[in-house]
Amino acid sequence: MEEAIQAYHIREMERLRSKARHDEAQAIWNAERKAERRNTMTIAKNLLRVGDSIDKIITVTGLTREEIQSLRDAD
């Protein structure tokens, strides 16, 4: 009986370690996506400031027309 309990605890600890590794990887992935988005928005703002067309900014950044127009309206 004691061996079964010990085996259960070992499996549970491994499950928790695996979950922690997954959660950490997910947090890193999310942080990278957020940083990429921030950089893309900065590029779009700069392109707007120098007078590039919305169509060109869409091509360069992959943002939608609405996203770019909201950046333009925010300035």
Gaussian input, Z-matrix of N, CA and C with variables (Angstrom, degrees):
# hf/3-21g

backbone

0 1
 N
 C     1     B1
 C     2     B2     1     A1
 N     3     B3     2     A2     1     D1
 C     4     B4     3     A3     2     D2
 C     5     B5     4     A4     3     D3
 N     6     B6     5     A5     4     D4
 C     7     B7     6     A6     5     D5
 C     8     B8     7     A7     6     D6
 N     9     B9     8     A8     7     D7
 C    10    B10     9     A9     8     D8
 C    11    B11    10    A10     9     D9
 N    12    B12    11    A11    10    D10
 C    13    B13    12    A12    11    D11
 C    14    B14    13    A13    12    D12
 N    15    B15    14    A14    13    D13
 C    16    B16    15    A15    14    D14
 C    17    B17    16    A16    15    D15
 N    18    B18    17    A17    16    D16
 C    19    B19    18    A18    17    D17
 C    20    B20    19    A19    18    D18
 N    21    B21    20    A20    19    D19
 C    22    B22    21    A21    20    D20
 C    23    B23    22    A22    21    D21
 N    24    B24    23    A23    22    D22
 C    25    B25    24    A24    23    D23
 C    26    B26    25    A25    24    D24
 N    27    B27    26    A26    25    D25
 C    28    B28    27    A27    26    D26
 C    29    B29    28    A28    27    D27
 N    30    B30    29    A29    28    D28
 C    31    B31    30    A30    29    D29
 C    32    B32    31    A31    30    D30
 N    33    B33    32    A32    31    D31
 C    34    B34    33    A33    32    D32
 C    35    B35    34    A34    33    D33
 N    36    B36    35    A35    34    D34
 C    37    B37    36    A36    35    D35
 C    38    B38    37    A37    36    D36
 N    39    B39    38    A38    37    D37
 C    40    B40    39    A39    38    D38
 C    41    B41    40    A40    39    D39
 N    42    B42    41    A41    40    D40
 C    43    B43    42    A42    41    D41
 C    44    B44    43    A43    42    D42
 N    45    B45    44    A44    43    D43
 C    46    B46    45    A45    44    D44
 C    47    B47    46    A46    45    D45
 N    48    B48    47    A47    46    D46
 C    49    B49    48    A48    47    D47
 C    50    B50    49    A49    48    D48
 N    51    B51    50    A50    49    D49
 C    52    B52    51    A51    50    D50
 C    53    B53    52    A52    51    D51
 N    54    B54    53    A53    52    D52
 C    55    B55    54    A54    53    D53
 C    56    B56    55    A55    54    D54
 N    57    B57    56    A56    55    D55
 C    58    B58    57    A57    56    D56
 C    59    B59    58    A58    57    D57
 N    60    B60    59    A59    58    D58
 C    61    B61    60    A60    59    D59
 C    62    B62    61    A61    60    D60
 N    63    B63    62    A62    61    D61
 C    64    B64    63    A63    62    D62
 C    65    B65    64    A64    63    D63
 N    66    B66    65    A65    64    D64
 C    67    B67    66    A66    65    D65
 C    68    B68    67    A67    66    D66
 N    69    B69    68    A68    67    D67
 C    70    B70    69    A69    68    D68
 C    71    B71    70    A70    69    D69
 N    72    B72    71    A71    70    D70
 C    73    B73    72    A72    71    D71
 C    74    B74    73    A73    72    D72
 N    75    B75    74    A74    73    D73
 C    76    B76    75    A75    74    D74
 C    77    B77    76    A76    75    D75
 N    78    B78    77    A77    76    D76
 C    79    B79    78    A78    77    D77
 C    80    B80    79    A79    78    D78
 N    81    B81    80    A80    79    D79
 C    82    B82    81    A81    80    D80
 C    83    B83    82    A82    81    D81
 N    84    B84    83    A83    82    D82
 C    85    B85    84    A84    83    D83
 C    86    B86    85    A85    84    D84
 N    87    B87    86    A86    85    D85
 C    88    B88    87    A87    86    D86
 C    89    B89    88    A88    87    D87
 N    90    B90    89    A89    88    D88
 C    91    B91    90    A90    89    D89
 C    92    B92    91    A91    90    D90
 N    93    B93    92    A92    91    D91
 C    94    B94    93    A93    92    D92
 C    95    B95    94    A94    93    D93
 N    96    B96    95    A95    94    D94
 C    97    B97    96    A96    95    D95
 C    98    B98    97    A97    96    D96
 N    99    B99    98    A98    97    D97
 C   100   B100    99    A99    98    D98
 C   101   B101   100   A100    99    D99
 N   102   B102   101   A101   100   D100
 C   103   B103   102   A102   101   D101
 C   104   B104   103   A103   102   D102
 N   105   B105   104   A104   103   D103
 C   106   B106   105   A105   104   D104
 C   107   B107   106   A106   105   D105
 N   108   B108   107   A107   106   D106
 C   109   B109   108   A108   107   D107
 C   110   B110   109   A109   108   D108
 N   111   B111   110   A110   109   D109
 C   112   B112   111   A111   110   D110
 C   113   B113   112   A112   111   D111
 N   114   B114   113   A113   112   D112
 C   115   B115   114   A114   113   D113
 C   116   B116   115   A115   114   D114
 N   117   B117   116   A116   115   D115
 C   118   B118   117   A117   116   D116
 C   119   B119   118   A118   117   D117
 N   120   B120   119   A119   118   D118
 C   121   B121   120   A120   119   D119
 C   122   B122   121   A121   120   D120
 N   123   B123   122   A122   121   D121
 C   124   B124   123   A123   122   D122
 C   125   B125   124   A124   123   D123
 N   126   B126   125   A125   124   D124
 C   127   B127   126   A126   125   D125
 C   128   B128   127   A127   126   D126
 N   129   B129   128   A128   127   D127
 C   130   B130   129   A129   128   D128
 C   131   B131   130   A130   129   D129
 N   132   B132   131   A131   130   D130
 C   133   B133   132   A132   131   D131
 C   134   B134   133   A133   132   D132
 N   135   B135   134   A134   133   D133
 C   136   B136   135   A135   134   D134
 C   137   B137   136   A136   135   D135
 N   138   B138   137   A137   136   D136
 C   139   B139   138   A138   137   D137
 C   140   B140   139   A139   138   D138
 N   141   B141   140   A140   139   D139
 C   142   B142   141   A141   140   D140
 C   143   B143   142   A142   141   D141
 N   144   B144   143   A143   142   D142
 C   145   B145   144   A144   143   D143
 C   146   B146   145   A145   144   D144
 N   147   B147   146   A146   145   D145
 C   148   B148   147   A147   146   D146
 C   149   B149   148   A148   147   D147
 N   150   B150   149   A149   148   D148
 C   151   B151   150   A150   149   D149
 C   152   B152   151   A151   150   D150
 N   153   B153   152   A152   151   D151
 C   154   B154   153   A153   152   D152
 C   155   B155   154   A154   153   D153
 N   156   B156   155   A155   154   D154
 C   157   B157   156   A156   155   D155
 C   158   B158   157   A157   156   D156
 N   159   B159   158   A158   157   D157
 C   160   B160   159   A159   158   D158
 C   161   B161   160   A160   159   D159
 N   162   B162   161   A161   160   D160
 C   163   B163   162   A162   161   D161
 C   164   B164   163   A163   162   D162
 N   165   B165   164   A164   163   D163
 C   166   B166   165   A165   164   D164
 C   167   B167   166   A166   165   D165
 N   168   B168   167   A167   166   D166
 C   169   B169   168   A168   167   D167
 C   170   B170   169   A169   168   D168
 N   171   B171   170   A170   169   D169
 C   172   B172   171   A171   170   D170
 C   173   B173   172   A172   171   D171
 N   174   B174   173   A173   172   D172
 C   175   B175   174   A174   173   D173
 C   176   B176   175   A175   174   D174
 N   177   B177   176   A176   175   D175
 C   178   B178   177   A177   176   D176
 C   179   B179   178   A178   177   D177
 N   180   B180   179   A179   178   D178
 C   181   B181   180   A180   179   D179
 C   182   B182   181   A181   180   D180
 N   183   B183   182   A182   181   D181
 C   184   B184   183   A183   182   D182
 C   185   B185   184   A184   183   D183
 N   186   B186   185   A185   184   D184
 C   187   B187   186   A186   185   D185
 C   188   B188   187   A187   186   D186
 N   189   B189   188   A188   187   D187
 C   190   B190   189   A189   188   D188
 C   191   B191   190   A190   189   D189
 N   192   B192   191   A191   190   D190
 C   193   B193   192   A192   191   D191
 C   194   B194   193   A193   192   D192
 N   195   B195   194   A194   193   D193
 C   196   B196   195   A195   194   D194
 C   197   B197   196   A196   195   D195
 N   198   B198   197   A197   196   D196
 C   199   B199   198   A198   197   D197
 C   200   B200   199   A199   198   D198
 N   201   B201   200   A200   199   D199
 C   202   B202   201   A201   200   D200
 C   203   B203   202   A202   201   D201
 N   204   B204   203   A203   202   D202
 C   205   B205   204   A204   203   D203
 C   206   B206   205   A205   204   D204
 N   207   B207   206   A206   205   D205
 C   208   B208   207   A207   206   D206
 C   209   B209   208   A208   207   D207
 N   210   B210   209   A209   208   D208
 C   211   B211   210   A210   209   D209
 C   212   B212   211   A211   210   D210
 N   213   B213   212   A212   211   D211
 C   214   B214   213   A213   212   D212
 C   215   B215   214   A214   213   D213
 N   216   B216   215   A215   214   D214
 C   217   B217   216   A216   215   D215
 C   218   B218   217   A217   216   D216
 N   219   B219   218   A218   217   D217
 C   220   B220   219   A219   218   D218
 C   221   B221   220   A220   219   D219
 N   222   B222   221   A221   220   D220
 C   223   B223   222   A222   221   D221
 C   224   B224   223   A223   222   D222

   B1=1.4414
   B2=1.5260
   B3=1.3234
   B4=1.4550
   B5=1.5302
   B6=1.3290
   B7=1.4671
   B8=1.5250
   B9=1.3148
   B10=1.4636
   B11=1.5266
   B12=1.3178
   B13=1.4658
   B14=1.5260
   B15=1.3065
   B16=1.4616
   B17=1.5299
   B18=1.3124
   B19=1.4660
   B20=1.5244
   B21=1.3265
   B22=1.4705
   B23=1.5258
   B24=1.3263
   B25=1.4697
   B26=1.5292
   B27=1.3076
   B28=1.4710
   B29=1.5269
   B30=1.3429
   B31=1.4762
   B32=1.5348
   B33=1.3239
   B34=1.4724
   B35=1.5303
   B36=1.3090
   B37=1.4680
   B38=1.5229
   B39=1.3232
   B40=1.4624
   B41=1.5239
   B42=1.3282
   B43=1.4610
   B44=1.5338
   B45=1.3134
   B46=1.4663
   B47=1.5315
   B48=1.3283
   B49=1.4706
   B50=1.5266
   B51=1.3189
   B52=1.4623
   B53=1.5245
   B54=1.3129
   B55=1.4625
   B56=1.5257
   B57=1.3166
   B58=1.4693
   B59=1.5290
   B60=1.3408
   B61=1.4698
   B62=1.5274
   B63=1.3291
   B64=1.4595
   B65=1.5325
   B66=1.3299
   B67=1.4588
   B68=1.5318
   B69=1.3229
   B70=1.4635
   B71=1.5287
   B72=1.3251
   B73=1.4680
   B74=1.5278
   B75=1.3063
   B76=1.4688
   B77=1.5257
   B78=1.3220
   B79=1.4673
   B80=1.5233
   B81=1.3129
   B82=1.4686
   B83=1.5226
   B84=1.3165
   B85=1.4610
   B86=1.5246
   B87=1.3364
   B88=1.4620
   B89=1.5255
   B90=1.3152
   B91=1.4660
   B92=1.5289
   B93=1.3264
   B94=1.4659
   B95=1.5278
   B96=1.3373
   B97=1.4787
   B98=1.5301
   B99=1.3286
   B100=1.4650
   B101=1.5289
   B102=1.3187
   B103=1.4692
   B104=1.5265
   B105=1.3271
   B106=1.4729
   B107=1.5207
   B108=1.3088
   B109=1.4719
   B110=1.5304
   B111=1.3263
   B112=1.4689
   B113=1.5313
   B114=1.3306
   B115=1.4676
   B116=1.5265
   B117=1.3166
   B118=1.4649
   B119=1.5192
   B120=1.3152
   B121=1.4659
   B122=1.5323
   B123=1.3222
   B124=1.4642
   B125=1.5192
   B126=1.3207
   B127=1.4676
   B128=1.5178
   B129=1.3256
   B130=1.4611
   B131=1.5248
   B132=1.3204
   B133=1.4680
   B134=1.5261
   B135=1.3273
   B136=1.4619
   B137=1.5316
   B138=1.3203
   B139=1.4616
   B140=1.5307
   B141=1.3254
   B142=1.4676
   B143=1.5288
   B144=1.3295
   B145=1.4685
   B146=1.5322
   B147=1.3354
   B148=1.4702
   B149=1.5224
   B150=1.3314
   B151=1.4524
   B152=1.5136
   B153=1.3220
   B154=1.4688
   B155=1.5276
   B156=1.3157
   B157=1.4632
   B158=1.5277
   B159=1.3128
   B160=1.4640
   B161=1.5215
   B162=1.3344
   B163=1.4761
   B164=1.5223
   B165=1.3163
   B166=1.4666
   B167=1.5280
   B168=1.3291
   B169=1.4627
   B170=1.5267
   B171=1.3307
   B172=1.4625
   B173=1.5268
   B174=1.3257
   B175=1.4599
   B176=1.5288
   B177=1.3207
   B178=1.4661
   B179=1.5276
   B180=1.3304
   B181=1.4687
   B182=1.5170
   B183=1.3311
   B184=1.4585
   B185=1.5231
   B186=1.3270
   B187=1.4599
   B188=1.5223
   B189=1.3177
   B190=1.4607
   B191=1.5296
   B192=1.3038
   B193=1.4652
   B194=1.5393
   B195=1.3223
   B196=1.4619
   B197=1.5268
   B198=1.3283
   B199=1.4642
   B200=1.5243
   B201=1.3183
   B202=1.4651
   B203=1.5276
   B204=1.3197
   B205=1.4590
   B206=1.5290
   B207=1.3001
   B208=1.4764
   B209=1.5275
   B210=1.3358
   B211=1.4690
   B212=1.5234
   B213=1.3148
   B214=1.4637
   B215=1.5330
   B216=1.3210
   B217=1.4638
   B218=1.5281
   B219=1.3309
   B220=1.4653
   B221=1.5183
   B222=1.3356
   B223=1.4801
   B224=1.4757
   A1=111.46
   A2=116.27
   A3=121.01
   A4=111.66
   A5=116.47
   A6=120.81
   A7=110.58
   A8=116.99
   A9=121.14
   A10=110.29
   A11=116.65
   A12=120.82
   A13=110.11
   A14=116.26
   A15=120.94
   A16=110.70
   A17=117.26
   A18=121.26
   A19=110.08
   A20=116.20
   A21=120.07
   A22=110.21
   A23=116.84
   A24=120.61
   A25=111.67
   A26=116.14
   A27=120.27
   A28=110.31
   A29=116.69
   A30=120.46
   A31=111.17
   A32=115.56
   A33=119.57
   A34=110.84
   A35=117.52
   A36=120.56
   A37=110.51
   A38=117.46
   A39=120.94
   A40=110.40
   A41=117.14
   A42=120.60
   A43=110.68
   A44=116.12
   A45=120.46
   A46=111.25
   A47=116.85
   A48=119.90
   A49=110.63
   A50=115.58
   A51=120.69
   A52=110.63
   A53=117.24
   A54=121.26
   A55=110.87
   A56=117.08
   A57=120.75
   A58=110.78
   A59=117.39
   A60=120.67
   A61=110.31
   A62=116.40
   A63=120.73
   A64=110.88
   A65=116.73
   A66=120.84
   A67=111.43
   A68=116.22
   A69=120.62
   A70=110.52
   A71=116.48
   A72=120.11
   A73=110.31
   A74=117.27
   A75=121.48
   A76=110.79
   A77=117.18
   A78=121.14
   A79=110.94
   A80=117.45
   A81=121.54
   A82=109.88
   A83=117.08
   A84=121.28
   A85=110.52
   A86=116.46
   A87=120.43
   A88=111.84
   A89=117.05
   A90=121.13
   A91=110.75
   A92=116.48
   A93=120.14
   A94=110.78
   A95=117.32
   A96=120.65
   A97=110.36
   A98=116.18
   A99=120.61
   A100=110.55
   A101=117.17
   A102=121.31
   A103=110.49
   A104=116.91
   A105=119.87
   A106=110.65
   A107=116.70
   A108=121.36
   A109=110.34
   A110=116.40
   A111=121.33
   A112=110.34
   A113=116.56
   A114=120.54
   A115=111.11
   A116=116.76
   A117=120.65
   A118=110.75
   A119=116.72
   A120=120.44
   A121=110.82
   A122=117.21
   A123=120.98
   A124=110.62
   A125=116.71
   A126=120.82
   A127=109.95
   A128=117.11
   A129=120.78
   A130=111.16
   A131=117.56
   A132=121.20
   A133=110.61
   A134=115.91
   A135=119.74
   A136=111.48
   A137=116.73
   A138=119.95
   A139=110.94
   A140=116.51
   A141=119.46
   A142=110.79
   A143=116.51
   A144=121.06
   A145=112.44
   A146=116.36
   A147=118.51
   A148=111.64
   A149=116.34
   A150=119.81
   A151=116.82
   A152=117.99
   A153=118.72
   A154=110.11
   A155=115.47
   A156=120.69
   A157=110.51
   A158=115.07
   A159=120.32
   A160=109.95
   A161=117.10
   A162=119.19
   A163=111.46
   A164=117.03
   A165=119.97
   A166=110.44
   A167=116.65
   A168=120.40
   A169=110.32
   A170=117.08
   A171=120.74
   A172=109.93
   A173=116.05
   A174=121.07
   A175=111.62
   A176=116.31
   A177=120.97
   A178=111.93
   A179=116.78
   A180=119.56
   A181=114.70
   A182=117.03
   A183=119.63
   A184=113.21
   A185=116.83
   A186=119.99
   A187=109.77
   A188=115.27
   A189=119.54
   A190=109.74
   A191=115.19
   A192=120.87
   A193=110.02
   A194=116.13
   A195=120.65
   A196=111.85
   A197=116.94
   A198=120.24
   A199=110.81
   A200=116.38
   A201=120.50
   A202=110.22
   A203=116.62
   A204=119.12
   A205=111.21
   A206=117.29
   A207=119.46
   A208=110.87
   A209=116.74
   A210=119.40
   A211=110.01
   A212=115.62
   A213=121.17
   A214=109.67
   A215=116.42
   A216=120.91
   A217=112.10
   A218=117.41
   A219=121.51
   A220=112.29
   A221=117.25
   A222=119.52
   A223=113.71
   D1=-44.69
   D2=179.93
   D3=-62.79
   D4=-36.98
   D5=178.47
   D6=-65.22
   D7=-38.70
   D8=178.81
   D9=-64.57
   D10=-41.67
   D11=178.37
   D12=-64.45
   D13=-43.72
   D14=179.26
   D15=-63.38
   D16=-41.82
   D17=178.25
   D18=-63.44
   D19=-40.51
   D20=177.48
   D21=-60.66
   D22=-45.86
   D23=-179.47
   D24=-61.93
   D25=-39.49
   D26=178.52
   D27=-64.03
   D28=-45.74
   D29=178.42
   D30=-62.61
   D31=-41.02
   D32=-179.82
   D33=-65.89
   D34=-40.88
   D35=177.87
   D36=-62.78
   D37=-41.55
   D38=178.75
   D39=-65.81
   D40=-39.32
   D41=177.33
   D42=-61.88
   D43=-42.98
   D44=179.71
   D45=-67.18
   D46=-38.81
   D47=176.72
   D48=-63.18
   D49=-43.35
   D50=179.15
   D51=-62.47
   D52=-43.08
   D53=177.66
   D54=-62.66
   D55=-41.88
   D56=179.10
   D57=-62.66
   D58=-41.42
   D59=177.70
   D60=-63.45
   D61=-42.28
   D62=178.52
   D63=-63.44
   D64=-45.65
   D65=-179.91
   D66=-61.90
   D67=-39.67
   D68=178.64
   D69=-65.02
   D70=-45.38
   D71=179.23
   D72=-62.51
   D73=-39.77
   D74=178.82
   D75=-64.60
   D76=-41.71
   D77=178.54
   D78=-63.30
   D79=-41.54
   D80=178.34
   D81=-64.49
   D82=-45.38
   D83=179.45
   D84=-59.40
   D85=-45.74
   D86=179.33
   D87=-62.55
   D88=-40.81
   D89=179.25
   D90=-64.22
   D91=-40.07
   D92=178.66
   D93=-65.16
   D94=-42.44
   D95=178.82
   D96=-63.05
   D97=-41.05
   D98=179.89
   D99=-63.91
   D100=-41.57
   D101=178.38
   D102=-65.83
   D103=-41.40
   D104=177.47
   D105=-61.39
   D106=-42.86
   D107=179.83
   D108=-62.50
   D109=-44.54
   D110=179.10
   D111=-60.48
   D112=-43.06
   D113=179.34
   D114=-65.24
   D115=-41.36
   D116=178.87
   D117=-62.68
   D118=-42.07
   D119=179.22
   D120=-65.08
   D121=-38.60
   D122=177.70
   D123=-63.63
   D124=-43.61
   D125=177.78
   D126=-60.65
   D127=-45.48
   D128=-179.95
   D129=-61.36
   D130=-43.22
   D131=178.12
   D132=-59.93
   D133=-44.17
   D134=-179.85
   D135=-64.47
   D136=-40.35
   D137=178.24
   D138=-65.05
   D139=-37.53
   D140=175.74
   D141=-63.08
   D142=-42.82
   D143=-178.44
   D144=-61.31
   D145=-34.33
   D146=-179.13
   D147=-88.63
   D148=3.19
   D149=172.84
   D150=90.03
   D151=14.31
   D152=177.51
   D153=-68.25
   D154=152.42
   D155=-178.18
   D156=-73.45
   D157=155.71
   D158=178.05
   D159=-61.40
   D160=-39.12
   D161=179.28
   D162=-60.96
   D163=-40.43
   D164=178.38
   D165=-66.29
   D166=-41.43
   D167=-179.28
   D168=-65.02
   D169=-38.10
   D170=175.84
   D171=-58.84
   D172=-45.90
   D173=-179.32
   D174=-63.06
   D175=-43.51
   D176=-175.49
   D177=-72.71
   D178=-41.30
   D179=-171.21
   D180=-100.64
   D181=-25.05
   D182=-174.53
   D183=82.25
   D184=4.24
   D185=177.26
   D186=-74.39
   D187=161.88
   D188=176.96
   D189=-83.43
   D190=162.27
   D191=177.28
   D192=-57.93
   D193=-41.84
   D194=-179.59
   D195=-63.07
   D196=-41.51
   D197=178.93
   D198=-62.85
   D199=-41.66
   D200=-179.01
   D201=-69.55
   D202=-41.07
   D203=178.34
   D204=-64.40
   D205=-35.58
   D206=177.74
   D207=-67.10
   D208=-32.95
   D209=175.66
   D210=-67.26
   D211=-41.96
   D212=-179.46
   D213=-64.25
   D214=-42.33
   D215=-179.50
   D216=-68.62
   D217=-28.14
   D218=-178.64
   D219=-73.67
   D220=-23.66
   D221=-179.48
   D222=-78.51

